């Protein structure tokens, strides 16, 4: 399970994240929505798209009718992988976010590596 977490966030209203992995080593079993974007009981549209051929997962979170945004730290999503074969899979992440006003928020991501033995 690979968590996608956020820290030091300020007023996020929409978040789009793409994670790339090695499809010869890993296969996505499940993408689970986290609770971070649901702060304050706001309805969130959660969309996901998995492409196991190219090794890419796209997730989008949109707080519906949001005027406040989600702030602080928490879990955006968790991606559950199955091992397909032994090897190494770099995990690279990129994405974008906006505040309720439409202003772009700065995001920074940390790459990781999964080794299957």
N, C-alpha and C positions, 0 to 999 in steps of 0.2 A: 504494500500500500504506500503510495506516494502522496503526502499531504501538499496542498497548495495553500499556504497561509499568508496572511497579511499582517504587517506591524507598522505602527506609527502612521496609520492612514488618517486622512482628514476629509470628511464629507464626500465619500465615494457614492455615486448614484448609479453608474454603469461601469462594469468591468468586463473586458474581454481578454482571455488568456489562451495562448496556444502553447502546447507542450509537444516537442519532437522527441522521438525515441527510436531505437533500432528494432524494426519489426521482425528481424531474424532471430532476436533474442527474447523480446517481450510481445505480449498480446494483451490488449485491454479487455478486462472482464466486466468492469463496472466503473462508472463515474458517479460519485456521490456528492450531492450538494452539501456544503457546509452551512453553518448558521450565521456567519458574519454579516452578510448582506441583509438578513432578516431582522436586524436590530430594530427595536421599537415596534415590532409586530407588522412591519410593512410587507405588502405582497411583493414577491420577487418573481419575475419571469426568468426561468433557468433553462438554457438551451445547451445542448451538447452535440458534437459531431465527432465521430471516431473514424479514422481512416487507417485500418491495420495494414493496408498495402504500402502506404508511404511512411507510416509511423508518426501519425499526428493526431492530437486531440485538441479540439477547439471547444471552449466553454464560454458562455456569455451570461452575465447576471445583470438584470435591469430592475431597479426598484421602481415600482409602478406609482405614479402620482407623487413622487418624492420631492420634498422641499428641504429636507434636512441632510440626508446622506448618512452613510455608515462611517464611524470613526473608531480609531483605536487599533486593536489587534484581534485576530481570530482566524478561523478556518474558512476559506472560500470553497474548497472542494477537496476530495480525496480520490485518487485514481488507483483502482485495484488492477494490478497486472497479473497475468499468468506467465510463467517461464515457458518459452517455446524451445529453446536450446541453450547450451552453455555458451558463455561469451560475455562481452561487456556492452552496455548500452549507455551512452551519454544521454542525459536528459537536459534539453535546453528549453528555456521558457522565454516568451516575450508576450507583450500585451499592451493594452491601453485602458485608461479609465477617465471618467469625467465626473465633475461635481454636478449637483442639481441645476446649476446655472449654465451648464454646458462647457465650463472651463476645463481644459485638460489637466489631469493630475499626473504628477511624475511618479513613475514606477521603476523599481530596480529589482532585478531578478538574480538569483544565485543558481548556477548550473550544478548538476549533481551527476553521479555515475552509479549505475546498478550493475553488479557483477553476479552472473548466474553460474553456479558450479555444478 
